[in-house]
């Protein structure tokens, strides 16, 4: 069996020491799982120009792992790598354009370095198909096992929801777009992707395609636990396993408190937080709504009790109630609507038409949401 740890998008820089901590966590995970190689699918560095300053530190880190390390250039660090550079005796730079091949034991690794110019994977598909169809040139054992295709770019799959782009880097357009239709028929067993910082796995027919995600939160929009992907190949086929990394991470929750159900709503949030408790998590909860069943003081006292109970379970816990309530003018409108609704319901009851309490609460909830817009 061959084990390869797939990661990407570390965006290492001297300005962010927490990203180096994530690298150490990643190397620790590689040792714990006794991997045969570490595969970095692009953007090891945040800036290509930093390579001279950072390379000695990275070389020492890779040498301490004592297994092969495969480095693919990404859009951020494409200019960092040159043939002949010393990144460590067991480090391979996947620089050959348009396609380079390497081997990890019996596993064949076919890599497409991030290209210069605004082109997509479709322009290089024929080159990749020819390489995948040809006998392996990476070693006598390569090709006897699985074949991994490594890319750094934007997966475009019209048949599935778009993967969240934590970095917001594609707002001006996709980087090296990779259409799912261009991948489906390829003779590969796994496509290891980099570029999106969110962990994501898709299956294109029988072909697994995955972003490992960044090992640490990069940028303000990076949410969720951080992980890498353990790729195991052997007689039973190819298996993928997410490997969660013990690094700080962020979570954000937004919830609405229905009128008359404020306390129950806060307790529901508390139950959700208990489920998500993690001493490495920076949790921020934003609560919105309109008070109808409790006073503002009662709500804050309830929130304080919830906070005190759960603060020890998180690295940081913030409950934001600033949005609860209305400005005075809209509060008057809500009170007027409530009076009119109660009068209407009273008139209906006088005529023998009895509506459930749920109807009244639903009407107030809809009015509250409309006034919050």
N, C-alpha and C positions, 0 to 999 in steps of 0.2 A: 504494500500500500504506500502511496505517495501523498504527503500532506503539504499543501501550499497555503500560506496565509495571504489573502488578497486585501490590500488596503489602497488608499489614495488620498490626495488632497490634505496632506499635513500642513501645507503652507507655512513651513518653518521660516522664522525670521528672528533676529536678535531682539526684536521689540516685544515678543510674546513668549515669555518663559513657560507659560502653561502648555504651549504646543510641544515643547521639548519634553515636558512631563508626560504628555500623551504618547510621544515616541517611546519613552521608557516603558510605559504601560503596554504599548504594542509589542515591544521586544520581549517583555515579560510573558505576554500571552503566547508569543511564538515559541518561547522555551517551554512553557507549561504544556503546550500541545505537541511538543517534539516535532515541529514542522521540518520539512526538508528544504524549504525555500520561502523567502519573503518576496512578494510581488507588489510593487508600488505602481499603480496605474495612473501616474501623472501628478504634477503639482506637489512634489516633495517640498519644493521651495516656494515661497510666496513671490519672490522676485529673482529672475535669472541672474541679475548682476551681483547677487549676494554669494554666489557659489564659492568664490575664492576664500571668503571669510569663514564660511560655514563648513566647507568640505573637510577640514581636519577633524572637526568634532563629529561629523557624520561618519567619516571613515572609521574612527575609533568605535562608534556605536555599532556599525555594521560588523566590524571585526569581532566585537564581543559576542555577537550572535553566533558566529562560526557556522553559518549555513549560507548557501548562495542567496544573493539579493539581486533582484531584477528591477531596474529603474527605467520607466517609460517617461519621456518628456510630455509635459502638459502645456496648456496655453500660458500658464504663468512662468514656467521655468524652461521653456523650449530653448532659450539661448544659453542656458547654464552648462550644457553638456557638449564636450568635444571628444573626438576619438583620442585615445591615449591618456586621458585624465585618470588619475589614481583616486578612485573612490573606495578602495579596499581590494585585497587580493581575490575575494570571492564575489565581487560586485560586477554585474554585467550591465552595460548601458545599451538599451534597445534603441539605437539611433538609425539603423539602416533604413533608408527610404527607397521605395514606398513601404516595404515590408521587411522585417527582420525576424529571424527564427532563432530560438534557443531551446534548451532542453533541461528539464529537471527530472533526473532518473529516466523513467519511461514516458514521462509526460512531455508532449510537444507544445511549445509556447510560440505562437505566431503573433507578432506585435506590429502595430501600425503607429509609428511616432506621430505626435501632433504636427500637422503639416504647416508650412508657411503659406500664406495667402488664404483667401476666403473660399475654400472648397469644402465639399462634403464627402462623406464616406463613399457615396455613389460613384465619385470620380475614380476611386481606387479599388472598387469592388472586384473588377476583373483581375487586378494584380493579386488580391487576396485569394480569390477563387483558384487561380493558377497555383499559388503557393500551397494552399490547403489540399489541392488535388495531386500535387507532385509528391514523390517520396521525400521523407524528411532528410534535411541536410544538416540537422543539428547534432547528430550523434547516432551511433549504431543502435542504441536502445530506444531513441525517441521515435514516437509514432506507434510503438507497440502498446502504449497506454492511451490515455485521453489526449485530446487536442484542445488547448485553451487559446482563444483569440483575445488580445488585449488592446483596448482603445481608450482614448480620452476625448470625450465629446458629448453631444446632446442627443439622447435617444428620443426619436420622434415616433410615437406609436398612436395612430389615430383610433385604434380599437380599445384603448384603455385610458383612464384618467391620467392627466399629465403629472409627472413626478414633481414634487415641490422643489423649487430651486432656492435653497436656503441662502445662497450667496447673492442672488438677484443678478448674477453676471450675464444672464441671457436676455435682459430686458431690452437691449438694443439689437437683439437677434441671436440665434443659436451659434455656438462655437462648434465647428466641425460636426454638423448635423449627421446623425446616423439613423436612417429610416429603418423601421422594423422589418419592412419587406425586403430590404437588402441583406438582412441577417438570417431570415428564416431558412433559406435553402443552403446555407453554408455548411460545409462538412466540419463542424466543430462540435465539441461537447459542452462548452461553457464559454460565455463572453464576459470577461472581466472589464468593467467600465470604471472610469474616473471622470470627474468634472462636477457632477451634482454631489452636494455634501450630505444629502439625506440618504440613509440606507434604504435601498429599494431592490426588490427582486421581481422580475417578470419572466414569464415563460412564453416563448414564441413557438407555438406548437410544442415540440419536445425539447426545444433549446432553452436552457436557463440563461438569462441575461441579468446581471446585477451590478448595482453601484454599492461598493462597500460603505460609502459615507466617510466623512472626515472623522479622524480619531478624537478630535476635540472640537468644541463649538467655535466655528470661525465666523465672526460677524454677529450682529444683533439678532438675526432671524434664525439662528441655528438652535433648534429645539429637539429634545428627546435624548435618550441615552445614546452613547457613542459605541460603535462596534466595528469589527472587521469581519471577514468571511473566511472560514476554514474550508478549503476545497480538498476533498479526499477522493482519491481515485484508486481503484483496485479491481479485483475479479468481480465484485458485485456492482461495478459501475461507478458513477460519479455521485458523490454526496456533498451537499452544501450545509454548513452549520454556522449561524451567526455567533460571533464571539464577542460578548459584551466586555467593554474595557472599563476598568475602575478609575474613571476620570470624572471631574466635575461636569455637570450638564444642566441645562435649563429647561423649564417647562412653564407654559403659560395656559391658564384656564380662564374662560369668560363664561359667566353664567347669569341668567335672568331670574329674579325673584318674583313669582306671581303675587299679585295683591292677595292679602289674607293668608298667604302660605309662606310668609317670610321666614319664620323660625324653622319650619320643615325644610324650606329651601336651603337654609344655611347648614342644617344637619346633613342634607343630601350632599352638599359640597364637602362637608367634613368626612363623610364616608368615602367619597371619591379620593380625598387627600390621603386618608389612611391606606387606601389600596395602592396609591402611588408613592408612598413614603420611601425615601432613599436619602441617607445622610450625605450623598454627593450632589443632591438636586437643589438647585436654586429655583424655588417655586413661587410664582406670582399669580394671584387670583384676582381678577377684576369682576366685580359684581355690580349689576345694573338692576333697575326696577323702580317701582313706585310703592311707597309705604301706604298701606291701607288698614292692615290688621294689627300693627304694632307701632310704637313711637320710634323716633330715631334713636333715642337713648336706649330703649329696649334692644333694638337691633344691634347697636354697637356693643352692648354688654354681652349679647349672645356671641357676636363675632370675637370679642376678646377672650371668651371662654374657649371657643374653638381654637383660636390662635395659641393660647397658653398650653392647651392639650397637645397640639401637634408640632409646635416649634422644635422640640427636641428631635423630631423625626426627619428634619430637613437641614441642609446646609444653611438655607435661608428660606423664610416663609413670609410672604407679604400678602395681606388681604386688603384690597383696595375697595372701599365702599363709597368713594367720592362721587361716583356717578348715580348713586341711589337717590331718588327724589326728583323733583322738578323745580324749575325756576318759579318765582311767585306767580307770574301771569298764567303759566300753564297749570300750576297747582290749583289756581282758582277755576280754570276750565275743567279740570278733572273732578273737583268737588261739585261743580255745577252739573256735570254729566252724571255723577253718582246720585245726586238728589233727583234729577229727572228720571234716571233709571228706576230708583226706588219708588218714585211716584207712579211710574208706569206699571211696575210689577204689582203695586198695591191696588191700582185700578183694575188690573187683570184679575187679581184674586177676588175683588168685589163682584166681578162678573162670572166667577166660578172657574176661571182659567188659572190654574196653578202651575207655575214653572219651577223647575228644580233649582236648588241653590247653585248647581254647577253652571246653569245658564247665566246667572247673575255674575258669577266670578269670571266666566269666560268673556262676557261682555266688558267687564272692567279691565281684564288683561289686554284685550284688543285695543281698548281706548288708551290704556297706559302706554302700550307699544307705539301707537300712532302719535301720541304726544311727545314721545322720546326722540322721534325722528328729527 
